[in-house]
């Protein structure tokens, strides 16, 4: 049996559900999306907008900012050490279960299933990680993309500054659609690789620090009498 949630866990779950519902509301109700966009514009317009003079740089910086914030949030919300331990334990259970099935030892298979369920209850916090991450970042993504859409559809359109150069075209339009709007593709092209690199760097330093704390990894220090 899983232990009952603490008041703090219950409040956190309620808050995440509320944020997810608010994000969906902003996504499917245009008036709400416009309101969120205008509110975000109070900060983002002077910070990243540059008056619409450098739209590619605006989208680049927007992608870097959004990716950095979301990657840091996901990183610190994810119990990487416990997740690695859980994956290792579940892998061992799977391997042993397959071996028992191959030998026709059904009683051992059932015992392993029961033990596996007990172990999964011990890692219940990991099972909620994806839900927590979605609740924490979904509203932020919706508001941010609403602001970017308003920046392209209003600021750039009013200024007539809708074209940019790419290797295959000197007059690509931000309003062009190639499966997705071109400004979304540009955002993804710049932000996604950076997000992957940042996530790996954060994980590297997290695991390195934990190994140092356990004395498994020590920093190299030169001897005092070394030249």
C-alpha positions in Angstrom: 0.0 0.0 0.0 1.2 3.5 -0.9 1.4 5.9 2.1 -1.2 8.6 2.0 -0.1 11.9 0.5 1.1 14.6 2.9 -0.7 18.0 2.9 2.3 19.5 1.0 2.1 16.8 -1.7 -1.7 17.3 -2.0 -1.3 21.1 -2.4 1.5 20.6 -5.0 -0.7 18.2 -7.0 -3.6 20.6 -6.8 -1.4 23.5 -8.0 0.0 21.5 -10.9 -3.5 20.4 -12.0 -4.7 24.0 -11.7 -1.8 25.2 -13.9 -2.4 22.6 -16.5 -6.1 23.5 -16.7 -5.2 27.2 -16.9 -2.8 26.4 -19.8 -5.4 24.4 -21.7 -7.9 27.3 -21.2 -5.4 29.8 -22.6 -4.7 27.4 -25.5 -8.3 26.9 -26.6 -9.9 30.2 -25.7 -8.4 32.9 -28.0 -9.3 35.8 -25.7 -7.4 34.2 -22.8 -4.4 33.6 -25.0 -4.4 37.2 -26.0 -4.6 38.4 -22.4 -1.7 36.2 -21.4 0.3 37.4 -24.4 -0.3 41.0 -23.5 0.7 40.4 -19.9 3.9 38.6 -20.9 4.6 41.4 -23.4 5.0 43.9 -20.5 8.3 42.0 -19.7 9.2 40.3 -22.9 8.7 43.2 -25.4 11.4 45.5 -23.9 13.6 42.5 -23.0 13.5 40.5 -26.3 11.4 42.4 -28.8 13.9 45.1 -29.8 11.0 46.9 -31.4 10.8 44.3 -34.1 14.1 45.4 -35.7 15.9 42.0 -35.3 13.2 39.3 -35.4 15.6 36.4 -35.9 17.6 37.4 -32.9 14.4 37.8 -30.9 13.3 34.3 -31.8 16.8 33.0 -31.0 16.9 34.6 -27.6 13.3 33.6 -26.9 14.3 30.0 -27.7 17.4 30.1 -25.5 15.5 31.7 -22.6 12.5 29.3 -22.7 14.7 26.3 -23.2 17.0 27.3 -20.3 14.1 27.9 -17.9 12.2 24.7 -18.8 15.4 22.6 -18.8 16.4 23.8 -15.4 12.9 23.2 -14.0 12.8 19.7 -15.4 16.3 18.9 -14.2 15.6 19.9 -10.6 12.2 18.3 -10.5 13.6 15.0 -11.7 15.2 12.7 -9.1 17.9 11.5 -11.5 19.6 9.3 -8.9 16.4 7.5 -7.8 15.4 7.2 -11.4 18.7 5.5 -12.4 18.3 3.2 -9.4 14.7 2.4 -10.3 15.7 1.6 -13.9 18.5 -0.7 -12.7 16.2 -2.5 -10.3 13.4 -2.9 -12.9 15.9 -4.1 -15.4 17.1 -6.8 -13.0 13.5 -7.8 -12.3 12.7 -8.0 -16.0 15.8 -10.2 -16.7 15.0 -12.5 -13.8 11.4 -12.8 -14.9 12.4 -13.7 -18.4 14.8 -16.3 -17.1 12.0 -17.8 -14.9 9.6 -17.8 -17.9 12.2 -19.6 -20.0 12.5 -22.3 -17.4 8.8 -22.5 -16.8 9.0 -21.5 -13.2 5.5 -19.9 -12.9 5.6 -19.6 -9.1 8.8 -17.5 -9.2 7.3 -15.3 -11.9 4.3 -14.5 -9.7 6.5 -13.8 -6.8 8.6 -11.5 -8.9 5.5 -9.7 -10.1 4.4 -9.1 -6.5 7.9 -7.9 -5.5 8.0 -5.6 -8.6 4.7 -4.0 -7.5 6.1 -3.4 -4.0 9.2 -1.8 -5.5 7.2 0.4 -7.8 5.3 1.8 -4.8 8.6 2.8 -3.2 9.3 4.9 -6.4 5.9 6.5 -6.5 7.4 10.0 -6.6 9.2 9.1 -9.9 5.9 8.0 -11.5 4.6 11.6 -10.9 7.6 13.3 -12.5 6.2 13.6 -16.0 2.9 15.0 -14.6 4.7 17.5 -12.4 6.9 18.7 -15.3 3.9 19.1 -17.5 2.0 21.1 -14.9 5.0 23.3 -14.2 6.0 24.1 -17.8 2.8 23.8 -19.9 1.4 27.2 -18.9 4.8 28.8 -19.4 5.0 27.4 -22.9 1.5 28.5 -23.8 2.1 32.0 -22.6 5.5 32.3 -24.2 4.2 31.0 -27.6 1.2 33.3 -27.4 3.6 36.2 -27.0 5.7 35.0 -29.9 2.7 34.6 -32.1 1.5 38.1 -31.2 5.0 39.4 -31.9 5.0 37.9 -35.4 1.3 38.5 -36.3 1.1 42.1 -35.0 4.5 43.7 -34.5 6.3 42.3 -37.5 3.2 42.4 -39.8 2.6 46.0 -39.0 6.2 46.9 -39.7 6.3 44.8 -42.8 9.4 43.0 -41.4 8.2 39.5 -42.2 11.1 38.2 -44.3 14.4 36.6 -43.4 17.2 34.8 -45.2 18.0 31.1 -44.9 20.5 29.0 -46.9 17.8 27.8 -49.4 15.8 31.1 -49.7 16.6 34.8 -49.4 13.0 35.8 -48.8 11.6 33.3 -46.3 8.5 34.6 -44.6 7.8 34.3 -40.9 4.1 33.7 -41.8 4.9 30.9 -44.2 3.6 27.5 -43.3 5.7 24.3 -44.0 3.7 21.8 -41.9 4.2 24.3 -39.1 4.5 28.1 -39.2 8.1 29.0 -40.2 8.7 31.0 -37.0 7.9 27.8 -35.0 10.3 25.8 -37.1 13.0 28.5 -36.7 12.4 28.5 -32.9 12.6 24.7 -32.8 15.8 24.7 -35.0 17.5 27.0 -32.6 16.1 25.8 -29.2 15.9 22.0 -29.4 19.6 21.3 -29.9 20.5 23.8 -27.2 18.0 22.1 -24.8 19.6 18.7 -25.4 23.1 20.0 -24.7 22.0 21.9 -21.6 20.2 18.9 -20.2 23.2 16.7 -20.6 25.5 19.2 -19.0 23.2 19.6 -16.0 23.0 15.8 -15.6 26.8 15.5 -15.9 27.4 17.9 -13.1 24.6 16.4 -10.9 26.0 12.9 -11.1 29.6 14.1 -10.8 28.7 16.0 -7.6 26.9 12.9 -6.2 29.9 10.7 -6.9 32.3 13.2 -5.3 30.0 13.2 -2.2 30.2 9.5 -2.0 34.0 9.5 -2.5 33.8 7.5 -5.7 35.2 10.4 -7.8 38.0 12.6 -6.5 39.5 15.6 -8.1 43.1 15.2 -9.4 45.6 17.2 -7.4 49.2 17.4 -8.3 51.8 16.4 -5.6 53.3 19.2 -3.7 56.8 18.4 -5.0 55.8 18.2 -8.6 57.6 20.7 -10.9 
